[in-house]
Amino acid sequence: MNMKWYHYIACFSAGMFLTNAVPHFVQGVTSVPFPTPFSNPPGKGLSSPTINVLWATLNLIIGYLLFRAGRITNSNRWTVILFFVGVLVMGVMLSWSFTEIHH
């Protein structure tokens, strides 16, 4: 499989977008207001559960498209490693960001 540099960026970004979908979807389906880029102030105020489900769905769609574009497969370990590095980076960033909001 011929991989270009942008395939690897897509692998990393797929992990980030798919990870970002998780808290928004969970908070949305459990009817808990949660920050989104559409809240006031953006990322700090609270958005409705419906907005969170919509935001999560957009992140899932983008993450899926990037996953496909990145050609993530077990036969190329770097694609899997970069995907999970993206998951880790976004997970840590979200934990820092939401710690500031909840404390």
N, C-alpha and C positions, 0 to 999 in steps of 0.2 A: 504494500500500500504506500503510495507516494504522499508523504506528509509535508506540508508547507508550514512556515512559522505561525501563520494565522490559525491553523488547525489547533495548535497547542494553546494559543490564547483563548480559543473557543472552549477548549476543555476546562481550563481554569475558570473562565467566566460562567460556564454552565454550572459548575459547583457552587459558585457564588449566588447566582440567581435562584437555583433550586433550594439552597439553604435559606435564602431570604424569604421564600414563600412560606416556610414552615410556621414561624411565629404569627404571621399575619393571618394565615388560614386557620390556625388553631384558635386564636383570639376571636376571629370573626365567627366561626361556627359555634363558639361557646358564648356568643353575645357579649363579649367584653370589648369596650372601646380601647383602641390601641393606636399609637402614633403611626402616621404614614407621611409621605411627602406632601399630601394634600391637606394635612391638619394645619391649624393656626396656633403657633408658628410651625412651619414645616418640620416634621420629624420630632417635634417636642410636644405639641398639643395632641389631643385625642381625636381620632376619626371613628366614625360609626363602624359597627361590625360588618355592615354590608360593604362599605368602602374597603375594609380590610380583606374581605373575601375576593372582591374584584381585583385589588392590588395583588393578592396572592396568586390569583389565576393568571394575571398578566406575567408575573414572575415565573410561574410554571410554564407558560407558553414560550417565553423567551429562553428559559433554561432548557426546555426540550429541544428547541430549534438549535441552540448552541451545542447541546449534547450531540445532536445529529451532525452538525457542521464540524464538530471536533473529531468525528469518527472514533469515538471512544470504544475501545475494544480490549479484551484481555490479551489479545495477541500483540498489542503494543503497550507495554507496561507504563511508558511515559504518559500516555493519554489518561490512564487510570490514576497514576500518581498526581498528575496536575489537576485532575478533577477533584480528588480528595484534598489537595492543598487548597483549592478554591473553597471547598466546604469548610476547612479548618479556618482559613483567613476570615471568611464571612462570619462564621460562628463566633470567633473571638471579637471581631468588630461589633457585632450585634450585642454581645454580652457587655462590652464596654459602654456602648451607646445606651442600652436600656437600663444599665445600672445607674447612670446619671439621671434618668427619668424617674426611676422608682425609689431613689434614695435622696 
